[in-house]
């Protein structure tokens, strides 16, 4: 009996898959476990396996075309089996699916004539979803121009996503007939980017059939300048010029608003010397703000030169928000206002860690940093306290058996968190080399999706900037992040004696929904013990 093969959900964020290549043809015999095709998902290109024995009777989708999850891909059955009835059922299933949202579509879009585009030898290129959090991409630069010949595999443009700048590859051969946006503009996922096809072909009917997607122009930075001149009157060539004052009211009270009086006190201005511009000579806020003493007199009547004119220019620059900055804002705001944070701070004596690092660097193949030691000690402490290695999932808590530590890194565009996987199983030298490689890849914008996903715990270190201590926002889906300050020399009291020593402060931010105070405190206690006696890290 014939079996329908549908598009499986190959990742938690997958909505559709593209058939990158068919490895079997219609009519070929296949066995369970054979790879039918390569499928490009939102995260990687994966193999589509057959779970049936038989003959590939029908291929329902061409190469380079997308299929939604659960969409029909192929039919496998016995050789010569009649599948016409099954194909009819599948067609009616597709029609029913399309009819469900028809009413909503008709309301938002005016009816348009159906145009047969099957004869148009051209393909619309849309914005792919290049990461699990991507909602739009900015065309950083076009590497091909309209009219250029392109081949499958050529890079059309560089696209700035929320995580990195990535290359947009062509899957078609032909001519670049049309580009929908200029460099610097944003396109939402699945929005039209370009059209590739046969030179001279009329592609407008194709564009008319594509659902309208909003294109968000990214405004170029602009600056507003406004010259402002604050000048004092030139000195008057008279022995003793009069100072303008405000006449008191009949009862001797100076007429001034409460705000004007407050401002005058803050600025050290004698309010009696200010001329009021309000009703009946009342002194108001602007009189205080605009007041410039014309002459300062001493008791003897001698004068001091008037204040010089000050010329300045008010200048503000409007900077377009990058995709990475938008995502940082969105994710950290969500974390801060969704996860109830609490903080635990501990001071650690680093004298032995300093000596150990110096000794290890004499034999290590790579130069070890304090951050490498902190990362290794963190992994060892998590192994003893697995309850901090968890994620809050709303109706359940995921307790991870693996230890994947995210390392926060600053780059000019914002912040990235590459992940050191199975950190507890790696040597210090291995960790050091991996973190250095990640740092270079982050700087060059070469990080791949798998490099910054899957973290179960995160470390953020600002010690190299001279920061003594700080608190960090939890990096979802983790439940903990540790903020590491710098090492500083100070006086340490030990056994009643004061001695010079080096200390470092760390602050653990915890999501109280998943991690309790005692759990976090026990973890920090173990972490402190490991760094104060680094030999224990290696056990």
Long-range contacts (C-beta under 8 A, 24 or more apart in sequence): 1-77, 1-78, 1-81, 2-57, 2-75, 2-76, 2-77, 2-78, 2-81, 2-83, 2-86, 3-52, 3-54, 3-75, 3-76, 3-77, 4-72, 4-74, 4-75, 4-86, 4-90, 5-36, 5-48, 5-50, 5-52, 5-72, 5-73, 5-74, 5-75, 5-76, 6-70, 6-71, 6-72, 6-73, 7-39, 7-67, 7-68, 7-69, 7-70, 7-71, 7-73, 8-48, 8-69, 9-69, 9-70, 10-39, 10-41, 10-46, 11-41, 11-42, 11-43, 11-132, 12-132, 13-42, 13-43, 13-132, 14-41, 14-42, 14-43, 14-69, 15-42, 15-68, 15-69, 15-129, 16-66, 16-67, 16-68, 16-69, 16-71, 17-41, 17-66, 17-67, 17-69, 18-64, 18-65, 18-66, 18-67, 19-61, 19-62, 19-63, 19-64, 19-65, 19-67, 19-73, 20-45, 20-63, 20-64, 21-63, 22-59, 22-63, 24-56, 25-56, 25-59, 26-56, 26-57, 26-58, 26-59, 27-55, 27-56, 27-57, 28-55, 28-56, 29-54, 29-55, 29-79, 30-54, 30-55, 30-56, 30-76, 36-73, 36-74, 37-73, 42-128, 42-129, 42-130, 42-131, 42-132, 43-132, 43-449, 43-450, 44-449, 44-450, 48-73, 50-76, 52-76, 54-78, 54-79, 55-79, 55-81, 57-81, 57-83, 58-83, 58-87, 60-90, 64-123, 64-171, 64-172, 109-211, 109-212, 112-208, 115-205, 115-208, 115-209, 117-205, 117-206, 117-209, 120-197, 120-201, 120-202, 120-203, 120-205, 120-206, 121-174, 121-197, 121-198, 121-201, 122-174, 122-177, 122-195, 122-196, 122-197, 122-198, 122-201, 122-203, 122-206, 123-172, 123-174, 123-195, 123-196, 123-197, 124-192, 124-194, 124-195, 124-203, 124-206, 124-207, 124-210, 125-156, 125-168, 125-170, 125-172, 125-192, 125-193, 125-194, 125-195, 125-196, 126-190, 126-191, 126-192, 126-193, 126-210, 126-213, 127-159, 127-187, 127-188, 127-189, 127-190, 127-191, 127-193, 128-168, 128-189, 129-189, 129-190, 130-159, 130-161, 130-163, 130-166, 130-449, 131-161, 131-162, 131-163, 131-449, 132-449, 132-453, 133-162, 133-163, 133-327, 133-331, 134-161, 134-162, 134-163, 134-189, 134-323, 135-162, 135-188, 135-189, 136-186, 136-187, 136-188, 136-189, 136-191, 136-216, 136-323, 137-161, 137-186, 137-187, 137-189, 137-323, 138-184, 138-185, 138-186, 138-187, 138-218, 138-322, 138-323, 139-181, 139-182, 139-183, 139-184, 139-185, 139-186, 139-187, 139-193, 140-165, 140-183, 140-184, 141-183, 142-179, 142-183, 144-176, 145-176, 146-176, 146-177, 146-178, 146-179, 147-175, 147-176, 148-175, 148-176, 149-174, 149-175, 149-176, 150-174, 150-175, 150-176, 150-196, 156-193, 156-194, 157-183, 157-193, 160-322, 160-323, 160-324, 161-323, 161-324, 162-323, 162-324, 162-326, 162-327, 163-323, 163-324, 163-327, 163-416, 163-447, 163-449, 163-452, 164-324, 164-416, 164-445, 164-446, 164-447, 164-448, 165-445, 168-193, 170-196, 172-196, 172-197, 174-198, 174-199, 175-199, 177-201, 177-203, 178-203, 178-207, 180-215, 181-215, 184-218, 184-220, 185-215, 185-216, 185-217, 185-218, 186-215, 186-216, 186-217, 186-218, 186-323, 187-213, 187-215, 187-216, 188-213, 188-214, 188-215, 188-216, 191-215, 218-320, 219-318, 219-320, 220-320, 221-317, 221-318, 221-319, 221-320, 222-317, 222-318, 223-315, 223-316, 223-317, 223-318, 224-315, 224-316, 224-318, 225-313, 225-314, 225-315, 226-313, 226-314, 227-311, 227-313, 227-314, 228-311, 228-312, 228-313, 228-314, 229-309, 229-310, 229-311, 230-292, 230-309, 230-310, 230-311, 230-312, 231-309, 231-310, 232-292, 232-294, 232-306, 232-307, 232-308, 232-309, 233-292, 233-294, 233-306, 234-306, 235-295, 235-303, 235-305, 235-306, 236-295, 240-297, 240-301, 240-303, 241-294, 241-295, 241-303, 243-273, 243-293, 243-294, 243-295, 243-297, 244-273, 244-275, 244-294, 245-272, 245-273, 245-275, 246-271, 246-272, 246-273, 246-274, 246-275, 246-276, 246-281, 246-283, 247-281, 254-283, 255-280, 255-281, 255-282, 255-283, 256-282, 256-283, 256-284, 257-282, 257-283, 257-284, 257-285, 259-284, 259-285, 260-284, 260-285, 260-287, 260-288, 263-288, 263-289, 264-288, 322-413, 322-414, 324-413, 324-414, 324-415, 324-416, 325-413, 325-414, 328-414, 328-415, 331-476, 332-473, 334-476, 335-473, 335-474, 335-475, 335-476, 336-473, 339-392, 339-474, 339-476, 339-479, 339-511, 339-512, 339-513, 340-511, 340-512, 340-513, 341-471, 341-473, 341-474, 341-509, 341-510, 341-511, 341-512, 342-509, 342-510, 342-512, 342-517, 342-520, 343-471, 343-507, 343-508, 343-509, 343-510, 344-507, 344-508, 344-510, 344-517, 344-520, 344-521, 344-524, 345-469, 345-505, 345-506, 345-507, 345-508, 346-505, 346-506, 346-508, 346-524, 346-525, 346-527, 346-528, 347-503, 347-504, 347-505, 348-503, 348-504, 348-505, 348-506, 348-527, 348-528, 348-531, 348-532, 349-492, 349-501, 349-502, 349-503, 349-532, 350-487, 350-502, 350-503, 350-504, 350-531, 350-532, 351-501, 351-502, 352-532, 352-533, 352-534, 353-531, 353-532, 353-534, 354-487, 354-502, 356-534, 356-535, 357-534, 360-428, 364-428, 364-429, 364-432, 365-429, 365-433, 366-429, 366-432, 366-433, 366-436, 367-432, 368-428, 368-429, 368-432, 369-432, 370-463, 370-487, 371-407, 371-435, 371-459, 371-461, 371-463, 371-484, 372-428, 372-431, 372-432, 372-435, 373-428, 373-531, 373-534, 373-537, 374-459, 374-461, 374-484, 374-531, 375-405, 375-407, 375-420, 375-423, 375-431, 375-435, 375-459, 376-423, 376-426, 376-428, 376-431, 376-537, 377-527, 377-530, 377-531, 377-534, 377-537, 378-405, 378-423, 378-457, 378-459, 378-482, 378-527, 379-403, 379-405, 379-423, 379-424, 380-424, 380-530, 380-536, 380-537, 381-523, 381-526, 381-527, 381-530, 382-424, 382-457, 382-523, 383-424, 384-526, 385-519, 385-522, 385-523, 385-526, 387-515, 387-519, 388-457, 388-479, 388-480, 388-510, 388-515, 388-519, 388-520, 388-523, 389-456, 389-457, 390-456, 390-479, 390-514, 390-515, 391-456, 391-477, 391-478, 391-479, 391-514, 392-477, 392-479, 392-511, 392-513, 392-514, 393-477, 397-514, 398-477, 400-456, 402-456, 403-456, 403-457, 404-454, 404-455, 404-456, 404-457, 405-455, 405-456, 405-457, 405-458, 405-459, 406-452, 406-455, 406-457, 406-458, 406-459, 406-475, 406-478, 407-435, 407-438, 407-458, 407-459, 408-458, 408-459, 408-460, 408-461, 408-472, 408-475, 409-438, 409-439, 409-442, 411-442, 411-443, 411-445, 416-442, 416-447, 416-452, 417-452, 417-455, 417-458, 417-475, 418-442, 418-447, 418-451, 418-452, 419-451, 419-452, 419-453, 419-454, 419-455, 421-454, 428-537, 457-481, 457-482, 458-482, 459-484, 460-484, 462-486, 463-487, 463-504, 468-505, 469-505, 469-506, 469-507, 470-507, 471-507, 471-509, 472-507, 472-509, 473-509, 474-509, 474-510, 474-511, 478-511, 479-510, 479-511, 479-513, 479-514, 479-515, 480-508, 480-509, 480-510, 480-511, 480-515, 480-520, 480-523, 481-508, 481-509, 482-506, 482-507, 482-508, 482-509, 483-507, 483-508, 483-509, 504-531
